Amino acid sequence: MKLKTEVLVIGGGATGVGILRDLALRGIPSVLVEKGDFASGASGRNHGLLHSGGRYAVSDPEAARECISENKILRKIAPHCIEETDGLFISLPDDSLPFRDRFLRACEEAGIPSTLCSRDETLAWEPGLHPDLLSAVKVPDGAIEPFKLILENAEDAESHGAKSFLHTEVTSMLIEGDKIAGIEAKDLATGDEFSIDAEFIINATGAWANQILKLAGLRIGVALSKGSLLITNQRFAHRVINRCRPPSDGDIVVPNETVSILGTTSIRLEEVERFEVTPHEVSLLVRETSKMIPAIQGARFLRAYAGIRPLFQPEEKGNDRAISRGFALIDHGKRDGIKNLVTITGGKLMTYRLMSEKASDLICEKLGRKVPCSTHLNPLPGASKPPGSKERLQQFLADRGEVLCDCELVQRKEVEEFLGKAKLKNLQDILHRTRLAKGTCQGGFCVYRLLGALQPFTKAGEDSNKILKGFLEERWRGTRPILWGAALKEEELIESIYKGIFNL
């Protein structure tokens, strides 16, 4: 098979699908290739923070201004993906009040609305905070659902004519003179190989940017920074809680539905594929976040996970937190002589739309087309639908259908809707599109039910035990670092079920 398009986008994270949507809305034919599922990299492994820009106001004012600008846009185009919680930057006795004052000035300069709050009013809002806190600064932080945001960008792009190939790896590039004539790709599910010819290629693979550039004999400066996070089985605060101090490990707690996400670390890696959360990181995150919310010390944890930040650095810097969280748009025609190749990397989930706009602007300039961006004006497909767990519960009570996941109230009907309209290739694809396996048992009591639902759709053509084992191995990566107390007891129960009933 041979395909032809004007623009080929490599990478199915937030930036890649954002570019696909932006180009589609401008009427520019485009195709996206992703070696996993949508959001299978850092875009699906973050703390789901709708940044106000406060975290960067002092250390990275340009990134802070980008965040508050995109914060306002996302509230308009994707309200159904957002929980408007607000955020608090709290000062504890060990923190510097001069830094707090500097933080307030920096927020004002970056255009971030900020209000200094007294100890008493802060504790009235959030009684679970440490009683010895001195003050807090309120900013317009929030929580955002990355998977829903990314999937709806992809859905909108495809409704405007774009195409996506998931679980498809770029294996080689054909270079002819000063251009890349096309790429060879392989469907990792079927083994089928095909080629795609494109006028322009955008490398939006984040931490994998150099793996793609290597196919063209190129390389850029990217620091790979691992950020580890923990999920608790309860929500400890209504608002996003930040420590008002220079960026450090364990200084943020983000509410998400009924849980809290604790973050984060920053550890330099050399390898983008093989990494894990260590017991040391878990202890550090629990110790530091419990200084803000003491109850975290005795919390039950559901999962530990990590994502790899691609931090663009033209020059080597020893401290990853000193590297800007801004993004880099690289025209390889100007930099390396490959005229139709562009790389965009760095940045954050929060700035994905802005990154997509700038990359698409560059492509339009190269194509000689004056078509303005409209992604800041056009809402995503689900923007008119009511968000949140309350509405989901009401729908669940109204339907009274067969339940696959008791923790997250996922019905068989919901899963079958995805199976009927989407070209899903493995179990994780389904888990990315529903809240199945995201609750307290982390899939221990619902995935075998899911396999039963898959059979009529012939998605489980391979051995069911093999599928179960693959899921459980991935689950084990997230539960192993937090195995103590109730989590350890539950894991032993899950082990006995799958060894005893399924003979795994």
C-alpha positions as CSV (number, residue, x, y, z in Angstrom):
1,M,0.0,0.0,0.0
2,K,1.2,3.5,-0.8
3,L,-0.4,6.7,0.5
4,K,0.2,10.3,-0.4
5,T,-0.6,13.4,1.6
6,E,0.5,17.0,2.0
7,V,1.6,16.8,5.6
8,L,2.6,13.7,7.6
9,V,2.5,14.2,11.4
10,I,4.6,11.7,13.4
11,G,3.4,11.3,17.0
12,G,0.0,10.9,18.6
13,G,0.4,12.8,21.8
14,A,-1.4,16.1,22.5
15,T,0.8,18.2,20.2
16,G,0.6,15.7,17.3
17,V,-3.2,15.4,17.4
18,G,-3.4,19.2,17.9
19,I,-1.4,19.8,14.7
20,L,-3.6,17.2,12.9
21,R,-6.7,19.1,14.0
22,D,-5.3,22.5,13.2
23,L,-4.2,21.5,9.7
24,A,-7.6,19.8,9.1
25,L,-9.5,22.9,10.1
26,R,-7.3,24.9,7.6
27,G,-8.2,22.4,4.9
28,I,-4.7,21.0,4.5
29,P,-4.7,17.2,3.9
30,S,-2.7,15.4,6.6
31,V,-2.0,12.0,8.0
32,L,-0.8,11.0,11.5
33,V,1.3,8.0,12.4
34,E,1.7,6.8,16.0
35,K,3.5,3.7,17.2
36,G,1.2,3.2,20.1
37,D,-2.2,4.5,21.0
38,F,-3.1,8.2,21.3
39,A,-1.6,9.7,24.5
40,S,0.7,6.7,25.1
41,G,3.7,8.9,26.0
42,A,4.1,11.9,28.3
43,S,0.6,13.3,27.2
44,G,-1.0,10.4,29.1
45,R,1.4,10.3,32.0
46,N,1.2,13.7,33.7
47,H,-0.7,15.1,36.7
48,G,-3.6,16.5,34.7
49,L,-3.0,20.1,35.8
50,L,-4.7,23.0,34.0
51,H,-1.8,25.3,34.6
52,S,-2.4,28.9,35.5
53,G,1.3,29.5,34.9
54,G,1.9,30.1,38.6
55,R,4.4,27.2,38.8
56,Y,6.6,29.1,36.3
57,A,5.9,32.7,37.2
58,V,9.2,33.3,39.0
59,S,11.6,30.8,37.2
60,D,10.2,30.8,33.6
61,P,8.0,33.9,32.9
62,E,7.6,33.2,29.2
63,A,6.2,29.7,29.9
64,A,4.0,31.3,32.6
65,R,2.5,33.7,30.1
66,E,1.9,30.9,27.6
67,C,0.1,28.9,30.3
68,I,-2.3,31.6,31.4
69,S,-3.1,32.5,27.8
70,E,-3.9,28.8,26.9
71,N,-5.7,28.3,30.2
72,K,-8.3,30.9,29.1
73,I,-8.6,29.4,25.7
74,L,-9.0,25.8,26.9
75,R,-11.8,26.8,29.3
76,K,-13.7,28.0,26.2
77,I,-13.0,25.2,23.7
78,A,-12.8,22.2,26.1
79,P,-14.9,23.0,29.2
80,H,-16.1,19.4,29.4
81,C,-12.4,18.3,29.9
82,I,-11.8,20.7,32.8
83,E,-12.7,20.9,36.5
84,E,-12.4,24.5,37.6
85,T,-10.9,24.0,41.0
86,D,-8.6,27.0,41.4
87,G,-5.2,26.5,43.0
88,L,-3.5,27.6,46.2
89,F,0.3,28.2,46.6
90,I,0.7,27.8,50.3
91,S,3.6,29.0,52.5
92,L,4.7,26.8,55.4
93,P,7.0,28.0,58.3
94,D,10.0,26.6,56.4
95,D,9.2,28.7,53.3
96,S,10.4,32.1,52.5
97,L,7.9,35.0,52.7
98,P,10.1,37.2,50.5
99,F,9.8,34.4,47.9
100,R,6.0,34.6,48.3
101,D,6.1,38.4,47.7
102,R,8.3,37.8,44.7
103,F,5.9,35.2,43.5
104,L,3.0,37.7,43.7
105,R,4.9,40.3,41.7
106,A,5.8,37.7,39.1
107,C,2.2,36.6,38.7
108,E,1.1,40.2,38.2
109,E,3.8,40.7,35.5
110,A,2.8,37.5,33.7
111,G,-0.9,38.4,33.8
112,I,-1.9,35.6,36.2
113,P,-4.8,36.6,38.5
114,S,-3.5,36.1,42.1
115,T,-4.9,36.9,45.5
116,L,-3.1,36.7,48.8
117,C,-5.2,34.8,51.4
118,S,-4.8,34.6,55.1
119,R,-4.2,31.5,57.1
120,D,-7.7,31.4,58.5
121,E,-9.6,31.8,55.2
122,T,-7.3,29.2,53.6
123,L,-8.0,26.6,56.3
124,A,-11.7,27.4,56.0
125,W,-11.5,26.4,52.3
126,E,-9.2,23.5,52.8
127,P,-9.3,22.2,56.4
128,G,-7.0,19.3,55.5
129,L,-4.0,21.6,55.0
130,H,-1.2,21.8,57.6
131,P,-2.5,24.0,60.4
132,D,0.8,25.8,60.7
133,L,0.6,27.3,57.2
134,L,1.3,31.1,57.1
135,S,-0.7,32.2,54.1
136,A,-1.7,31.2,50.5
137,V,-1.9,32.7,47.1
138,K,-5.0,31.8,45.0
139,V,-4.5,31.4,41.3
140,P,-6.8,30.0,38.4
141,D,-5.3,26.5,38.3
142,G,-7.6,23.5,37.5
143,A,-7.7,19.9,36.6
144,I,-7.9,18.6,33.0
145,E,-8.6,15.1,31.6
146,P,-5.7,14.5,29.1
147,F,-7.2,11.4,27.4
148,K,-10.6,13.0,26.6
149,L,-8.8,16.2,25.4
150,I,-6.6,14.3,23.0
151,L,-9.2,11.8,21.7
152,E,-11.6,14.7,20.9
153,N,-8.8,16.6,19.0
154,A,-8.3,13.4,17.0
155,E,-12.0,12.9,16.4
156,D,-12.5,16.5,15.2
157,A,-9.5,16.2,12.9
158,E,-10.8,13.0,11.3
159,S,-14.3,14.5,10.9
160,H,-12.6,17.2,8.8
161,G,-10.8,14.7,6.6
162,A,-7.6,13.8,8.4
163,K,-6.4,10.2,8.9
164,S,-4.7,8.5,11.7
165,F,-2.7,5.2,11.8
166,L,-2.2,3.9,15.4
167,H,0.2,1.1,16.5
168,T,2.1,2.0,13.4
169,E,5.9,2.6,13.5
170,V,8.0,4.7,11.1
171,T,10.8,2.4,10.1
172,S,12.7,4.4,7.6
173,M,12.9,7.7,5.6
174,L,13.7,8.1,1.9
175,I,16.0,11.1,1.5
176,E,16.3,12.6,-2.0
177,G,18.7,15.5,-2.1
178,D,17.5,18.2,0.4
179,K,14.1,16.6,1.0
180,I,12.5,13.5,2.6
181,A,10.5,12.0,-0.3
182,G,8.6,9.7,2.0
183,I,8.6,7.2,4.9
184,E,8.2,3.5,5.3
185,A,5.8,2.4,8.1
186,K,4.8,-0.9,9.7
187,D,1.5,-1.8,11.3
188,L,2.7,-3.4,14.6
189,A,-0.6,-5.3,15.0
190,T,-0.7,-7.1,11.6
191,G,3.0,-6.7,10.5
192,D,1.8,-5.1,7.2
193,E,4.2,-2.6,5.7
194,F,3.3,0.5,3.6
195,S,4.8,3.8,2.5
196,I,3.6,7.4,2.8
197,D,4.8,10.2,0.5
198,A,4.4,13.7,2.0
199,E,5.2,17.2,1.0
200,F,6.1,18.0,4.6
201,I,6.8,16.0,7.7
202,I,6.3,17.2,11.3
203,N,8.2,15.3,14.0
204,A,5.9,15.7,17.1
205,T,7.2,12.7,19.0
206,G,8.3,14.5,22.2
207,A,10.9,12.5,24.1
208,W,11.3,10.2,21.0
209,A,12.2,13.1,18.8
210,N,15.8,12.0,18.3
211,Q,14.7,8.4,17.5
212,I,12.8,9.8,14.5
213,L,15.5,12.3,13.5
214,K,18.1,9.5,13.6
215,L,16.4,8.1,10.5
216,A,17.4,11.3,8.7
217,G,20.8,11.4,10.2
218,L,20.0,14.3,12.5
219,R,19.9,15.1,16.2
220,I,18.8,17.9,18.5
221,G,19.5,18.7,22.2
222,V,16.8,17.1,24.3
223,A,17.1,16.3,28.0
224,L,15.0,13.4,29.1
225,S,13.5,14.2,32.6
226,K,11.5,11.5,34.4
227,G,8.6,12.8,36.5
228,S,7.1,10.3,38.9
229,L,3.7,10.6,40.4
230,L,1.4,8.8,42.9
231,I,-2.4,8.3,42.9
232,T,-4.3,8.1,46.2
233,N,-7.6,6.4,46.7
234,Q,-9.3,9.6,48.0
235,R,-9.4,13.3,47.2
236,F,-7.6,15.3,49.9
237,A,-8.4,18.8,48.7
238,H,-10.9,20.5,46.4
239,R,-8.3,22.8,45.0
240,V,-4.9,22.2,43.4
241,I,-2.3,22.6,46.3
242,N,1.2,23.9,45.5
243,R,4.1,24.7,47.7
244,C,5.0,28.4,47.4
245,R,8.8,28.0,47.0
246,P,11.2,27.5,44.1
247,P,10.2,24.4,42.0
248,S,11.2,21.2,43.8
249,D,10.2,17.5,44.2
250,G,6.9,16.7,45.8
251,D,5.4,20.2,45.7
252,I,2.0,19.7,44.1
253,V,-1.3,17.8,44.8
254,V,-3.8,17.8,42.0
255,P,-7.5,16.7,42.5
256,N,-8.8,14.4,39.8
257,E,-12.4,13.1,40.1
258,T,-12.4,11.2,43.4
259,V,-8.6,10.8,43.8
260,S,-5.5,13.0,44.3
261,I,-2.4,13.0,42.2
262,L,0.9,13.7,44.0
263,G,3.9,15.0,42.1
264,T,6.5,15.2,41.0
265,T,10.2,14.3,40.6
266,S,12.7,15.4,38.1
267,I,15.4,12.8,37.3
268,R,17.6,12.8,34.2
269,L,17.5,9.6,32.1
270,E,19.4,8.5,29.1
271,E,16.9,5.9,27.9
272,V,13.4,6.8,26.9
273,E,11.8,3.3,26.9
274,R,12.9,1.6,30.0
275,F,12.2,3.3,33.3
276,E,10.3,2.7,36.5
277,V,9.2,4.5,39.7
278,T,11.6,3.7,42.5
279,P,10.8,3.2,46.2
280,H,13.0,6.2,47.0
281,E,10.8,8.4,44.8
282,V,7.6,7.1,46.4
283,S,9.0,7.9,49.9
284,L,10.1,11.3,48.8
285,L,6.8,12.2,47.3
286,V,4.8,11.0,50.4
287,R,7.2,12.8,52.8
288,E,7.1,16.1,50.9
289,T,3.4,16.3,50.0
290,S,2.4,15.3,53.5
291,K,4.1,18.5,54.8
292,M,1.2,20.3,53.0
293,I,-1.5,17.8,53.7
294,P,-0.7,15.7,56.8
295,A,-3.3,13.0,56.0
296,I,-1.3,11.9,53.0
297,Q,1.2,10.2,55.3
298,G,-1.4,7.5,56.1
299,A,-3.1,7.4,52.7
300,R,-3.8,4.4,50.6
301,F,-2.2,4.6,47.2
302,L,-3.6,3.1,44.0
303,R,-0.7,3.4,41.6
304,A,2.7,5.0,40.9
305,Y,3.6,6.1,37.3
306,A,6.0,8.2,35.5
307,G,6.3,10.2,32.3
308,I,9.3,11.5,30.4
309,R,9.5,15.2,29.8
310,P,11.3,16.2,26.6
311,L,13.2,19.4,27.7
312,F,14.7,21.2,24.8
313,Q,18.2,22.4,25.6
314,P,20.5,23.9,22.9
315,E,23.3,23.8,25.5
316,E,23.8,21.2,28.3
317,K,22.5,22.2,31.7
318,G,23.1,20.0,34.8
319,N,19.8,20.8,36.7
320,D,16.7,19.8,34.8
321,R,14.5,22.2,36.7
322,A,16.7,25.0,35.3
323,I,15.7,24.1,31.8
324,S,12.7,26.1,30.3
325,R,9.4,24.4,30.1
326,G,8.8,26.3,26.9
327,F,8.8,24.6,23.5
328,A,11.1,24.6,20.5
329,L,9.9,24.7,16.8
330,I,12.8,23.6,14.6
331,D,12.9,24.2,10.8
332,H,15.4,21.6,9.7
333,G,15.6,23.3,6.3
334,K,17.3,26.3,8.0
335,R,19.2,24.2,10.6
336,D,20.2,21.1,8.7
337,G,19.3,21.5,5.0
338,I,16.4,19.1,5.0
339,K,13.8,21.5,3.6
340,N,10.5,19.7,4.3
341,L,11.2,18.4,7.9
342,V,10.0,20.2,11.0
343,T,10.4,19.2,14.7
344,I,8.4,20.5,17.6
345,T,9.3,19.4,21.1
346,G,9.4,20.6,24.7
347,G,6.4,22.4,26.0
348,K,3.6,21.0,28.1
349,L,0.2,19.5,27.8
350,M,-1.1,23.0,28.7
351,T,0.5,24.6,25.6
352,Y,-0.3,21.8,23.1
353,R,-2.7,24.0,21.2
354,L,-0.3,26.9,20.9
355,M,2.5,24.5,19.8
356,S,0.2,23.1,17.2
357,E,-0.7,26.6,15.9
358,K,2.9,27.6,15.6
359,A,3.8,24.4,13.8
360,S,0.9,24.7,11.4
361,D,1.7,28.4,10.8
362,L,5.1,27.3,9.6
363,I,3.8,24.7,7.3
364,C,1.3,27.2,5.8
365,E,4.2,29.6,5.2
366,K,6.1,26.9,3.4
367,L,3.1,25.9,1.4
368,G,2.5,29.6,0.5
369,R,-1.1,29.5,1.9
370,K,-2.5,32.3,4.1
371,V,-5.0,30.3,6.1
372,P,-5.5,31.5,9.7
373,C,-5.7,29.2,12.8
374,S,-9.1,28.6,14.2
375,T,-8.5,26.1,17.0
376,H,-8.8,28.9,19.6
377,L,-12.3,29.6,18.4
378,N,-13.8,26.2,17.5
379,P,-14.9,24.1,20.5
380,L,-14.1,20.4,20.6
381,P,-16.9,18.0,19.7
382,G,-18.0,17.3,23.3
383,A,-17.9,20.8,24.6
384,S,-21.7,21.0,24.8
385,K,-21.9,17.8,26.9
386,P,-22.1,18.1,30.7
387,P,-18.8,17.1,32.4
388,G,-18.0,15.3,35.7
389,S,-18.6,12.3,37.8
390,K,-22.0,13.6,39.1
391,E,-23.5,13.5,35.6
392,R,-21.9,10.1,35.0
393,L,-23.5,8.8,38.2
394,Q,-26.9,10.1,37.1
395,Q,-26.6,8.4,33.7
396,F,-25.5,5.2,35.4
397,L,-28.6,5.2,37.7
398,A,-30.8,5.9,34.7
399,D,-29.5,3.2,32.5
400,R,-29.1,0.3,35.0
401,G,-27.2,-1.7,32.5
402,E,-24.7,-4.5,33.0
403,V,-21.7,-3.2,34.9
404,L,-18.1,-4.1,33.9
405,C,-16.3,-1.9,36.4
406,D,-17.8,-1.4,39.8
407,C,-15.2,1.1,41.0
408,E,-15.8,3.6,38.1
409,L,-19.4,2.6,37.2
410,V,-18.4,1.6,33.6
411,Q,-21.2,-0.3,31.9
412,R,-20.9,-2.8,29.1
413,K,-22.9,-0.6,26.9
414,E,-20.3,2.2,27.1
415,V,-17.5,-0.1,26.2
416,E,-19.5,-1.6,23.3
417,E,-20.1,1.9,21.9
418,F,-16.3,2.4,21.6
419,L,-15.8,-1.1,20.1
420,G,-18.5,-0.4,17.5
421,K,-17.1,2.8,16.2
422,A,-13.3,2.7,16.8
423,K,-10.6,0.6,15.2
424,L,-9.1,-0.5,18.5
425,K,-6.2,-2.9,18.4
426,N,-5.5,-3.9,22.0
427,L,-6.7,-3.9,25.6
428,Q,-5.0,-0.6,26.5
429,D,-6.8,1.2,23.7
430,I,-10.1,0.5,25.5
431,L,-8.7,1.5,28.9
432,H,-7.6,4.8,27.4
433,R,-11.1,5.6,26.2
434,T,-13.1,4.7,29.4
435,R,-12.5,4.9,33.1
436,L,-12.4,1.1,33.3
437,A,-9.6,-0.2,35.5
438,K,-8.8,3.3,36.9
439,G,-10.5,2.8,40.3
440,T,-9.4,1.2,43.6
441,C,-8.8,-2.3,42.3
442,Q,-6.9,-1.0,39.2
443,G,-8.6,-3.5,36.9
444,G,-8.2,-6.6,39.2
445,F,-11.9,-7.3,39.2
446,C,-13.1,-5.9,35.9
447,V,-10.6,-6.8,33.1
448,Y,-11.7,-10.4,32.9
449,R,-15.2,-9.1,32.4
450,L,-14.0,-6.8,29.7
451,L,-12.5,-9.8,27.9
452,G,-15.9,-11.4,27.8
453,A,-17.3,-8.2,26.2
454,L,-14.6,-8.3,23.6
455,Q,-15.3,-11.7,22.3
456,P,-18.3,-10.8,20.1
457,F,-16.2,-8.1,18.5
458,T,-13.3,-10.5,17.8
459,K,-10.9,-8.1,19.5
460,A,-9.5,-10.9,21.7
461,G,-8.5,-13.2,18.8
462,E,-5.3,-14.2,20.6
463,D,-5.2,-16.3,23.7
464,S,-7.3,-14.6,26.5
465,N,-4.8,-15.6,29.2
466,K,-2.0,-14.0,27.2
467,I,-4.0,-10.7,27.1
468,L,-4.7,-10.9,30.8
469,K,-1.1,-11.6,31.6
470,G,0.0,-8.6,29.5
471,F,-2.4,-6.3,31.4
472,L,-1.5,-7.7,34.8
473,E,2.3,-7.2,34.0
474,E,1.6,-3.5,33.2
475,R,-0.5,-3.1,36.3
476,W,2.2,-4.7,38.4
477,R,4.7,-2.0,37.3
478,G,2.4,0.6,38.9
479,T,1.4,-1.2,42.0
480,R,4.8,-2.7,43.0
481,P,6.3,0.6,44.3
482,I,3.4,1.2,46.7
483,L,2.9,-2.2,48.2
484,W,2.2,-1.8,51.9
485,G,-0.9,-1.9,54.1
486,A,-4.2,-2.4,52.3
487,A,-2.6,-2.3,48.8
488,L,-0.4,-5.3,49.7
489,K,-3.4,-7.3,51.0
490,E,-5.4,-6.5,47.8
491,E,-2.5,-7.5,45.6
492,E,-2.3,-10.9,47.3
493,L,-6.0,-11.3,46.7
494,I,-5.7,-10.4,43.1
495,E,-2.7,-12.8,42.7
496,S,-4.7,-15.7,44.2
497,I,-7.7,-15.0,41.9
498,Y,-5.6,-15.0,38.7
499,K,-3.5,-17.9,39.7
500,G,-6.4,-20.0,41.1
501,I,-9.1,-19.2,38.5
502,F,-7.2,-18.4,35.4
503,N,-4.1,-20.5,36.1
504,L,-1.7,-17.6,35.3
